[in-house]
Amino acid sequence: MVRRPEDMNAFEFVVLSALRAVQLQRGCTPRVAQSPKMAVTAQQEVAERKVLAAPATAEPVAAAEPIAAASD
């Protein structure tokens, strides 16, 4: 069982580990000793701070412009 860091909440740990497990499944190089299970390897990387969350962007995503109705 991999213990999450004390200063990281459980939700952040699970989401970050899941995203990293997908990367490992696609062929990324592990940053810790590889476990037979990708999820465990991903959790170990997050717990050891080998993988960090990307910072949030300062600019909000612009909403798409409404599509004008075509008039015949």
Secondary structure, DSSP 8 states (H G I E B T S, - for coil): -----TTS-HHHHHHHHHHHHHHHHTT---SS---SSHHHHHHHHHHTTSS------SS-------------
